[in-house]
Protein backbone atom coordinates (compact mmCIF):
# COMPACT_ATOMS: atom_id res chain seq x y z
CA UNK A 1 0.00 0.00 0.00
CA UNK A 2 1.31 3.46 -0.89
CA UNK A 3 2.06 6.07 1.73
CA UNK A 4 -0.76 8.17 0.32
CA UNK A 5 -3.34 5.52 1.39
CA UNK A 6 -2.53 5.83 5.08
CA UNK A 7 -4.59 7.77 7.61
CA UNK A 8 -2.03 10.53 7.71
CA UNK A 9 -3.62 12.16 4.64
CA UNK A 10 -7.31 11.82 5.67
CA UNK A 11 -7.52 15.41 6.90
CA UNK A 12 -7.11 16.90 3.40
CA UNK A 13 -9.86 17.66 0.91
CA UNK A 14 -10.02 19.16 -2.54
CA UNK A 15 -10.27 22.72 -1.24
CA UNK A 16 -7.19 22.58 0.96
CA UNK A 17 -4.22 23.48 -1.25
CA UNK A 18 -2.96 22.29 -4.62
CA UNK A 19 -3.98 19.08 -6.35
CA UNK A 20 -1.66 16.40 -7.71
CA UNK A 21 -3.04 14.25 -10.54
CA UNK A 22 -1.14 11.64 -12.57
CA UNK A 23 -1.70 12.47 -16.22
CA UNK A 24 -0.01 9.31 -17.47
CA UNK A 25 2.42 6.61 -16.43
CA UNK A 26 6.16 6.89 -17.33
CA UNK A 27 7.38 4.44 -19.90
CA UNK A 28 11.06 5.16 -19.17
CA UNK A 29 11.89 5.89 -15.55
CA UNK A 30 14.85 5.82 -13.19
CA UNK A 31 14.37 4.34 -9.71
CA UNK A 32 15.37 7.10 -7.29
CA UNK A 33 14.90 6.14 -3.62
CA UNK A 34 12.56 8.32 -1.58
CA UNK A 35 15.14 8.69 1.17
CA UNK A 36 17.49 10.46 -1.26
CA UNK A 37 14.64 12.78 -2.30
CA UNK A 38 13.88 13.63 1.34
CA UNK A 39 17.50 13.79 2.51
CA UNK A 40 17.78 17.54 1.97
CA UNK A 41 20.62 17.29 -0.55
CA UNK A 42 21.07 20.13 -3.02
CA UNK A 43 19.16 20.01 -6.34
CA UNK A 44 22.33 19.43 -8.34
CA UNK A 45 23.43 16.63 -6.03
CA UNK A 46 19.99 15.00 -6.42
CA UNK A 47 20.22 15.42 -10.18
CA UNK A 48 23.69 13.89 -10.23
CA UNK A 49 22.40 10.90 -8.24
CA UNK A 50 19.53 10.39 -10.69
CA UNK A 51 21.96 10.61 -13.63
CA UNK A 52 24.23 7.97 -12.09
CA UNK A 53 21.27 5.76 -11.20
CA UNK A 54 20.00 5.89 -14.78
CA UNK A 55 23.33 4.44 -15.97
CA UNK A 56 22.68 1.43 -13.77
CA UNK A 57 19.02 1.29 -14.79
CA UNK A 58 20.06 0.88 -18.44
CA UNK A 59 22.01 -2.25 -17.59
CA UNK A 60 19.66 -3.49 -14.90
CA UNK A 61 19.19 -6.82 -16.64
CA UNK A 62 22.83 -7.68 -16.04
CA UNK A 63 23.40 -7.84 -12.26
CA UNK A 64 27.16 -7.70 -12.73
CA UNK A 65 27.07 -4.16 -14.10
CA UNK A 66 26.38 -2.31 -10.89
CA UNK A 67 28.96 0.45 -11.42
CA UNK A 68 28.12 3.57 -13.39
CA UNK A 69 31.20 5.30 -14.74
CA UNK A 70 30.18 8.27 -16.90
CA UNK A 71 32.67 10.92 -17.82
CA UNK A 72 32.91 13.91 -15.53
CA UNK A 73 32.22 16.26 -18.44
CA UNK A 74 28.93 14.46 -19.07
CA UNK A 75 27.92 14.95 -15.43
CA UNK A 76 28.85 18.63 -15.67
CA UNK A 77 26.66 19.01 -18.76
CA UNK A 78 23.66 17.47 -16.96
CA UNK A 79 24.20 19.74 -13.95
CA UNK A 80 24.58 22.84 -16.13
CA UNK A 81 28.21 23.43 -15.14
CA UNK A 82 30.71 24.90 -17.57
CA UNK A 83 33.68 23.72 -15.52
CA UNK A 84 33.59 19.98 -14.88
CA UNK A 85 35.91 20.41 -11.91
CA UNK A 86 32.91 21.78 -9.97
CA UNK A 87 31.34 18.33 -10.11
CA UNK A 88 33.59 17.40 -7.18
CA UNK A 89 31.44 19.53 -4.84
CA UNK A 90 28.30 17.49 -5.50
CA UNK A 91 30.20 14.22 -5.61
CA UNK A 92 31.50 14.88 -2.10
CA UNK A 93 27.98 15.85 -0.98
CA UNK A 94 26.58 12.51 -2.15
CA UNK A 95 29.50 10.66 -0.58
CA UNK A 96 28.88 12.38 2.75
CA UNK A 97 25.19 11.46 2.50
CA UNK A 98 26.09 7.84 1.81
CA UNK A 99 24.20 7.74 -1.47
CA UNK A 100 27.29 6.84 -3.51
CA UNK A 101 30.76 5.45 -2.98
CA UNK A 102 33.61 6.59 -5.21
CA UNK A 103 36.86 4.89 -6.10
CA UNK A 104 39.67 6.44 -8.11
CA UNK A 105 41.48 4.53 -10.82
CA UNK A 106 44.22 5.21 -13.35
CA UNK A 107 44.24 4.70 -17.09
CA UNK A 108 46.26 5.77 -20.16
CA UNK A 109 49.39 4.22 -18.70
CA UNK A 110 48.78 5.84 -15.31
CA UNK A 111 48.77 9.37 -16.73
CA UNK A 112 45.01 9.98 -16.37
CA UNK A 113 42.65 9.61 -13.43
CA UNK A 114 39.01 8.51 -13.43
CA UNK A 115 36.27 7.71 -10.92
CA UNK A 116 34.11 4.65 -10.36
CA UNK A 117 30.73 5.51 -8.86
CA UNK A 118 29.01 2.86 -6.71
CA UNK A 119 25.34 3.88 -6.42
CA UNK A 120 23.60 2.98 -3.14
CA UNK A 121 19.82 2.48 -3.27
CA UNK A 122 19.34 1.76 0.44
CA UNK A 123 20.36 4.25 3.14
CA UNK A 124 23.64 3.61 4.94
CA UNK A 125 23.84 2.31 8.48
CA UNK A 126 23.05 5.06 10.94
CA UNK A 127 20.99 7.17 8.53
CA UNK A 128 18.33 9.01 10.60
CA UNK A 129 16.60 11.09 7.91
CA UNK A 130 13.13 10.70 6.50
CA UNK A 131 12.56 7.45 4.68
CA UNK A 132 8.99 7.93 3.36
CA UNK A 133 6.52 10.79 2.83
CA UNK A 134 4.73 9.87 6.04
CA UNK A 135 7.80 10.81 8.05
CA UNK A 136 8.23 14.01 6.05
CA UNK A 137 4.69 15.22 6.76
CA UNK A 138 4.94 14.08 10.35
CA UNK A 139 7.90 16.37 10.76
CA UNK A 140 6.08 19.28 9.06
CA UNK A 141 2.69 19.66 10.78
CA UNK A 142 2.23 23.09 9.21
CA UNK A 143 1.46 21.38 5.91
CA UNK A 144 -1.49 19.51 7.61
CA UNK A 145 -3.25 22.69 8.77
CA UNK A 146 -7.04 22.57 8.40
CA UNK A 147 -7.13 26.16 7.24
CA UNK A 148 -8.17 26.57 3.63
CA UNK A 149 -5.89 28.26 1.11
CA UNK A 150 -7.92 31.43 1.22
CA UNK A 151 -7.61 31.70 5.00
CA UNK A 152 -3.85 31.29 5.25
CA UNK A 153 -1.70 34.05 6.64
CA UNK A 154 0.10 36.47 4.42
CA UNK A 155 3.40 35.01 5.47
CA UNK A 156 2.26 31.54 4.38
CA UNK A 157 1.20 32.93 1.01
CA UNK A 158 4.60 34.56 0.53
CA UNK A 159 6.33 31.35 1.51
CA UNK A 160 4.28 29.29 -0.92
CA UNK A 161 4.76 31.78 -3.73
CA UNK A 162 8.56 31.52 -3.67
CA UNK A 163 9.81 29.17 -6.40
CA UNK A 164 12.34 26.47 -5.59
CA UNK A 165 15.96 27.59 -5.89
CA UNK A 166 18.05 25.84 -8.52
CA UNK A 167 17.08 23.38 -11.17
CA UNK A 168 16.60 20.18 -9.11
CA UNK A 169 13.30 18.50 -8.33
CA UNK A 170 13.43 19.11 -4.57
CA UNK A 171 14.60 22.71 -4.34
CA UNK A 172 17.14 24.28 -2.03
CA UNK A 173 14.69 25.83 0.43
CA UNK A 174 12.04 28.52 0.67
CA UNK A 175 13.92 31.73 1.43
CA UNK A 176 12.57 35.11 0.26
CA UNK A 177 13.80 36.20 -3.12
CA UNK A 178 16.80 38.49 -2.65
CA UNK A 179 16.86 41.92 -4.24
CA UNK A 180 18.31 42.17 -7.73
CA UNK A 181 22.10 42.43 -7.52
CA UNK A 182 24.01 45.37 -8.86
CA UNK A 183 25.75 44.96 -12.20
CA UNK A 184 28.94 42.97 -11.73
CA UNK A 185 31.50 41.00 -13.71
CA UNK A 186 29.69 37.71 -13.00
CA UNK A 187 27.62 36.12 -15.73
CA UNK A 188 25.28 33.17 -15.91
CA UNK A 189 26.11 30.02 -14.00
CA UNK A 190 28.42 31.86 -11.56
CA UNK A 191 31.17 32.23 -14.18
CA UNK A 192 33.16 35.46 -14.23
CA UNK A 193 32.45 37.55 -17.31
CA UNK A 194 35.90 38.49 -18.63
CA UNK A 195 36.68 41.92 -20.14
CA UNK A 196 36.50 42.16 -23.94
CA UNK A 197 40.26 42.70 -24.30
CA UNK A 198 40.99 39.55 -22.31
CA UNK A 199 38.50 37.57 -24.38
CA UNK A 200 40.06 38.91 -27.56
CA UNK A 201 43.52 37.73 -26.56
CA UNK A 202 42.24 34.35 -25.38
CA UNK A 203 40.48 33.85 -28.68
CA UNK A 204 43.72 34.48 -30.58
CA UNK A 205 45.28 31.21 -29.45
CA UNK A 206 45.19 28.43 -32.00
CA UNK A 207 42.10 26.18 -31.85
CA UNK A 208 44.22 23.09 -31.35
CA UNK A 209 45.97 24.71 -28.38
CA UNK A 210 42.65 25.70 -26.81
CA UNK A 211 41.38 22.16 -27.30
CA UNK A 212 44.49 20.82 -25.59
CA UNK A 213 43.93 23.18 -22.66
CA UNK A 214 40.34 22.00 -22.33
CA UNK A 215 41.59 18.44 -22.32
CA UNK A 216 44.23 18.98 -19.61
CA UNK A 217 42.89 21.95 -17.60
CA UNK A 218 39.17 21.37 -18.32
CA UNK A 219 38.87 24.91 -19.69
CA UNK A 220 40.48 27.07 -22.34
CA UNK A 221 40.51 30.07 -19.98
CA UNK A 222 42.25 28.85 -16.80
CA UNK A 223 42.91 31.34 -14.06
CA UNK A 224 46.67 31.24 -14.65
CA UNK A 225 46.24 32.20 -18.29
CA UNK A 226 43.66 34.91 -17.54
CA UNK A 227 46.06 36.42 -14.98
CA UNK A 228 48.89 36.36 -17.52
CA UNK A 229 46.71 38.08 -20.14
CA UNK A 230 45.61 40.75 -17.65
CA UNK A 231 49.22 41.41 -16.68
CA UNK A 232 50.37 41.57 -20.30
CA UNK A 233 47.62 44.08 -21.17
CA UNK A 234 49.27 46.59 -18.83
CA UNK A 235 52.14 46.99 -21.29
CA UNK A 236 50.55 46.11 -24.64
CA UNK A 237 47.24 46.53 -26.41
CA UNK A 238 45.01 43.59 -27.14
CA UNK A 239 45.92 43.77 -30.84
CA UNK A 240 49.64 43.68 -30.04
CA UNK A 241 49.17 40.65 -27.80
CA UNK A 242 47.14 38.92 -30.51
CA UNK A 243 50.02 39.46 -32.94
CA UNK A 244 52.46 38.20 -30.31
CA UNK A 245 50.74 34.89 -29.63
CA UNK A 246 50.11 34.22 -33.32
CA UNK A 247 53.75 34.94 -34.15
CA UNK A 248 55.28 33.01 -31.29
CA UNK A 249 53.14 29.94 -31.93
CA UNK A 250 55.35 29.38 -34.97
CA UNK A 251 58.61 31.20 -34.26
CA UNK A 252 59.06 29.80 -30.76
CA UNK A 253 58.51 26.23 -31.93
CA UNK A 254 55.22 25.48 -30.16
CA UNK A 255 53.53 24.46 -33.40
CA UNK A 256 56.26 21.95 -34.19
CA UNK A 257 56.13 20.53 -30.66
CA UNK A 258 52.35 20.22 -30.85
CA UNK A 259 52.48 18.38 -34.16
CA UNK A 260 55.18 16.08 -32.79
CA UNK A 261 53.12 15.36 -29.67
CA UNK A 262 55.74 16.93 -27.39
CA UNK A 263 53.65 19.82 -26.01
CA UNK A 264 53.03 18.37 -22.56
CA UNK A 265 51.84 21.58 -20.83
CA UNK A 266 49.45 23.53 -23.07
CA UNK A 267 48.59 26.11 -20.40
CA UNK A 268 52.27 26.71 -19.67
CA UNK A 269 52.95 27.18 -23.38
CA UNK A 270 50.12 29.72 -23.65
CA UNK A 271 51.44 31.67 -20.66
CA UNK A 272 54.98 31.61 -22.08
CA UNK A 273 53.76 33.05 -25.39
CA UNK A 274 52.31 36.03 -23.51
CA UNK A 275 55.40 36.93 -21.50
CA UNK A 276 57.61 39.86 -22.43
CA UNK A 277 60.87 38.84 -24.08
CA UNK A 278 64.29 38.85 -22.47
CA UNK A 279 65.16 42.30 -23.80
CA UNK A 280 65.38 44.92 -21.00
CA UNK A 281 63.76 47.52 -23.28
CA UNK A 282 60.04 47.56 -22.48
CA UNK A 283 59.29 48.91 -25.95
CA UNK A 284 60.97 46.00 -27.72
CA UNK A 285 58.71 43.37 -29.23
CA UNK A 286 60.71 40.29 -30.21
CA UNK A 287 63.63 42.31 -31.58
CA UNK A 288 61.68 45.25 -33.04
CA UNK A 289 61.10 48.60 -31.36
CA UNK A 290 57.36 49.30 -31.58
CA UNK A 291 57.61 53.09 -31.79
CA UNK A 292 60.17 53.25 -34.61
CA UNK A 293 59.76 49.84 -36.22
CA UNK A 294 63.54 49.46 -36.32
CA UNK A 295 65.62 46.58 -35.07
CA UNK A 296 66.41 46.69 -31.37
CA UNK A 297 70.10 47.43 -30.75
CA UNK A 298 70.05 45.66 -27.40
CA UNK A 299 68.68 42.52 -29.00
CA UNK A 300 71.39 42.64 -31.66
CA UNK A 301 74.09 42.83 -29.01
CA UNK A 302 72.43 40.11 -26.99
CA UNK A 303 72.35 37.99 -30.14
CA UNK A 304 76.08 38.48 -30.62
CA UNK A 305 76.77 37.54 -27.04
CA UNK A 306 74.47 34.55 -27.34
CA UNK A 307 76.25 33.35 -30.46
CA UNK A 308 79.63 33.76 -28.81
CA UNK A 309 78.48 31.97 -25.68
CA UNK A 310 76.83 29.28 -27.77
CA UNK A 311 79.99 28.78 -29.81
CA UNK A 312 82.07 28.58 -26.64
CA UNK A 313 79.64 26.11 -25.13
CA UNK A 314 79.70 24.00 -28.29
CA UNK A 315 83.50 24.06 -28.32
CA UNK A 316 83.63 23.07 -24.67
CA UNK A 317 81.12 20.30 -25.25
CA UNK A 318 83.08 19.11 -28.28
CA UNK A 319 86.33 19.04 -26.31
CA UNK A 320 84.63 17.23 -23.45
CA UNK A 321 83.21 14.69 -25.88
CA UNK A 322 86.64 14.20 -27.44
CA UNK A 323 88.18 13.75 -24.00
CA UNK A 324 85.50 11.21 -23.13
CA UNK A 325 86.20 9.41 -26.38
CA UNK A 326 89.91 9.35 -25.61
CA UNK A 327 89.25 8.03 -22.12
CA UNK A 328 86.94 5.41 -23.55
CA UNK A 329 89.58 4.44 -26.09
CA UNK A 330 92.24 4.25 -23.39
CA UNK A 331 89.93 2.10 -21.32
CA UNK A 332 89.95 -0.47 -24.12
CA UNK A 333 93.73 -0.63 -24.64
CA UNK A 334 96.45 -2.29 -22.64
CA UNK A 335 97.47 0.09 -19.80
CA UNK A 336 101.12 -0.90 -20.20
CA UNK A 337 101.83 -0.64 -23.94
CA UNK A 338 98.69 1.43 -24.74
CA UNK A 339 97.92 -0.83 -27.68
CA UNK A 340 94.51 -2.24 -28.52
CA UNK A 341 95.15 -5.96 -28.35
CA UNK A 342 91.56 -6.98 -27.63
CA UNK A 343 92.04 -7.25 -23.85
CA UNK A 344 89.28 -4.72 -22.91
CA UNK A 345 91.55 -2.59 -20.77
CA UNK A 346 93.54 -5.35 -19.07
CA UNK A 347 97.27 -5.97 -19.46
CA UNK A 348 97.94 -7.77 -22.71
CA UNK A 349 99.75 -11.15 -22.69
CA UNK A 350 102.81 -9.65 -24.40
CA UNK A 351 103.30 -7.12 -21.58
CA UNK A 352 102.72 -9.76 -18.91
CA UNK A 353 105.31 -12.02 -20.51
CA UNK A 354 107.79 -9.15 -20.88
CA UNK A 355 107.53 -8.10 -17.21
CA UNK A 356 107.83 -11.68 -15.98
CA UNK A 357 110.85 -12.13 -18.27
CA UNK A 358 112.38 -8.97 -16.76
CA UNK A 359 111.98 -10.48 -13.28
CA UNK A 360 113.63 -13.72 -14.42
CA UNK A 361 116.53 -11.83 -16.04
CA UNK A 362 117.10 -9.85 -12.84
CA UNK A 363 117.27 -13.15 -10.92
CA UNK A 364 119.77 -14.56 -13.43
CA UNK A 365 121.92 -11.42 -13.20
CA UNK A 366 121.99 -11.64 -9.42
CA UNK A 367 122.93 -15.31 -9.64
CA UNK A 368 125.84 -14.53 -11.99
CA UNK A 369 127.13 -11.74 -9.72
CA UNK A 370 127.07 -13.97 -6.66
CA UNK A 371 128.62 -16.90 -8.56
CA UNK A 372 131.71 -14.78 -9.37
CA UNK A 373 132.41 -14.22 -5.68
CA UNK A 374 135.10 -16.36 -3.99
CA UNK A 375 133.20 -16.35 -0.72
CA UNK A 376 129.41 -16.31 -1.05
CA UNK A 377 127.46 -14.79 1.87
CA UNK A 378 125.00 -17.21 3.47
CA UNK A 379 121.96 -15.03 2.75
CA UNK A 380 122.92 -15.04 -0.92
CA UNK A 381 123.57 -18.74 -1.22
CA UNK A 382 120.63 -19.04 -3.65
CA UNK A 383 120.55 -15.60 -5.29
CA UNK A 384 118.06 -16.62 -7.97
CA UNK A 385 115.49 -17.90 -5.45
CA UNK A 386 115.96 -14.82 -3.24
CA UNK A 387 115.24 -12.39 -6.10
CA UNK A 388 112.18 -14.34 -7.20
CA UNK A 389 110.90 -14.52 -3.60
CA UNK A 390 111.25 -10.76 -3.10
CA UNK A 391 109.43 -10.14 -6.40
CA UNK A 392 106.58 -12.45 -5.36
CA UNK A 393 106.30 -10.78 -1.95
CA UNK A 394 106.13 -7.32 -3.54
CA UNK A 395 103.43 -8.51 -5.92
CA UNK A 396 101.35 -9.91 -3.05
CA UNK A 397 101.70 -6.67 -1.06
CA UNK A 398 100.49 -4.68 -4.07
CA UNK A 399 97.50 -7.00 -4.49
CA UNK A 400 96.48 -6.61 -0.86
CA UNK A 401 96.82 -2.83 -1.20
CA UNK A 402 94.20 -2.88 -3.97
CA UNK A 403 96.47 -2.48 -6.98
CA UNK A 404 95.34 -3.72 -10.37
CA UNK A 405 97.15 -6.29 -12.49
CA UNK A 406 99.56 -3.74 -13.93
CA UNK A 407 100.40 -2.45 -10.45
CA UNK A 408 101.19 -5.97 -9.24
CA UNK A 409 103.46 -6.65 -12.20
CA UNK A 410 105.29 -3.34 -11.80
CA UNK A 411 105.80 -3.95 -8.08
CA UNK A 412 107.33 -7.38 -8.80
CA UNK A 413 109.50 -5.94 -11.57
CA UNK A 414 110.85 -3.12 -9.40
CA UNK A 415 111.51 -5.48 -6.47
CA UNK A 416 113.45 -7.90 -8.70
CA UNK A 417 115.58 -5.09 -10.14
CA UNK A 418 116.29 -3.74 -6.65
CA UNK A 419 117.35 -7.21 -5.45
CA UNK A 420 119.65 -7.63 -8.48
CA UNK A 421 121.29 -4.27 -7.76
CA UNK A 422 121.77 -5.30 -4.13
CA UNK A 423 123.49 -8.53 -5.25
CA UNK A 424 125.79 -6.53 -7.53
CA UNK A 425 126.65 -4.14 -4.68
CA UNK A 426 127.49 -7.07 -2.40
CA UNK A 427 129.85 -8.49 -5.02
CA UNK A 428 131.59 -5.12 -5.54
CA UNK A 429 132.01 -4.69 -1.79
CA UNK A 430 133.68 -8.08 -1.53
CA UNK A 431 136.14 -7.57 -4.40
CA UNK A 432 138.92 -6.46 -2.05
CA UNK A 433 139.12 -9.85 -0.29
CA UNK A 434 138.30 -12.08 -3.23
CA UNK A 435 140.87 -13.94 -5.35
CA UNK A 436 138.76 -13.45 -8.39
CA UNK A 437 140.71 -12.58 -11.52
CA UNK A 438 139.71 -9.36 -13.16
CA UNK A 439 138.15 -9.72 -16.55
CA UNK A 440 140.53 -9.35 -19.53
CA UNK A 441 140.88 -5.81 -20.87
CA UNK A 442 138.92 -4.97 -23.93
CA UNK A 443 140.91 -4.70 -27.17
CA UNK A 444 141.95 -1.21 -28.22
CA UNK A 445 139.81 0.21 -31.00
CA UNK A 446 141.33 0.50 -34.47
CA UNK A 447 142.48 4.03 -35.37
CA UNK A 448 140.16 5.99 -37.60
CA UNK A 449 141.33 6.69 -41.15
CA UNK A 450 142.77 10.18 -41.64
CA UNK A 451 140.42 12.79 -43.00
CA UNK A 452 141.10 13.82 -46.61
CA UNK A 453 142.90 17.13 -47.00
CA UNK A 454 140.76 20.01 -48.18
CA UNK A 455 141.88 21.70 -51.43
CA UNK A 456 143.34 25.17 -51.31
CA UNK A 457 140.87 27.93 -52.25
CA UNK A 458 141.36 29.52 -55.70
CA UNK A 459 139.75 32.42 -57.50
CA UNK A 460 136.52 31.73 -59.38
CA UNK A 461 136.98 31.33 -63.13
CA UNK A 462 133.56 32.81 -63.91
CA UNK A 463 132.68 36.37 -64.89
CA UNK A 464 130.23 38.96 -63.65
CA UNK A 465 127.22 40.30 -65.55
CA UNK A 466 129.36 43.04 -67.12
CA UNK A 467 132.03 40.57 -68.33
CA UNK A 468 134.60 41.36 -65.64
CA UNK A 469 136.24 38.40 -63.81
CA UNK A 470 134.38 37.20 -60.70
CA UNK A 471 137.37 37.03 -58.37
CA UNK A 472 135.57 35.17 -55.57
CA UNK A 473 137.45 32.40 -53.74
CA UNK A 474 136.14 28.84 -54.14
CA UNK A 475 137.18 25.30 -53.20
CA UNK A 476 135.00 23.63 -55.83
CA UNK A 477 136.64 21.25 -58.24
CA UNK A 478 135.06 23.00 -61.28
CA UNK A 479 136.66 26.29 -60.20
CA UNK A 480 133.31 28.14 -59.98
CA UNK A 481 131.80 29.84 -57.01
CA UNK A 482 128.15 29.20 -56.12
CA UNK A 483 126.88 32.41 -57.79
CA UNK A 484 128.62 31.75 -61.10
CA UNK A 485 127.61 28.07 -61.06
CA UNK A 486 123.94 29.10 -60.60
CA UNK A 487 124.15 31.63 -63.45
CA UNK A 488 125.70 28.99 -65.69
CA UNK A 489 122.89 26.51 -64.92
CA UNK A 490 120.23 29.12 -65.71
CA UNK A 491 121.93 29.93 -69.03
CA UNK A 492 121.97 26.25 -69.99
CA UNK A 493 118.24 25.89 -69.23
CA UNK A 494 117.47 28.94 -71.37
CA UNK A 495 119.50 27.52 -74.26
CA UNK A 496 117.66 24.20 -74.08
CA UNK A 497 114.31 25.96 -74.03
CA UNK A 498 115.27 27.98 -77.12
CA UNK A 499 116.26 24.82 -79.01
CA UNK A 500 112.98 23.05 -78.28
Secondary structure, DSSP 8 states (H G I E B T S, - for coil): --GGGSGGGTT--TTSS------S--SS-----HHHHTTT--HHHHHHHHHHHHHHHHTTT-TT--EE---HHHHHHHHT-SSGGGHHHHHHHHHHHTSEEEEEEEETTTTEEEEEEEE-SS--TT--S--SHHHHHHT-GGGG--S-GGGS-HHHHHHHHS--SSSSSS-S------------SB-GGG-B---HHHHHHHTTS-HHHHHHHHHHHSSSS-HHHHHHHHHHTTTS-HHHHHHHHHHHHHHTSHHHHHHTT----HHHHHHHHHS--S-S-TTEETTEETTT--B-HHHHHHHHHHHHHHHHHHHHHHHHHHHHHHHHHHHHS-TTT----SSTTS--HHHHHHHHHHHHHHHHHHHHHHHT-SS--GGGTTHHHHHHHHHHHHHHHHHHTT--HHHHHHHHHHHHHHHHHHHHHHHHHTGGG------------------------EE---B-TTS-B---EE--TTS--HHHHHHHHHHHHHHHHHH-
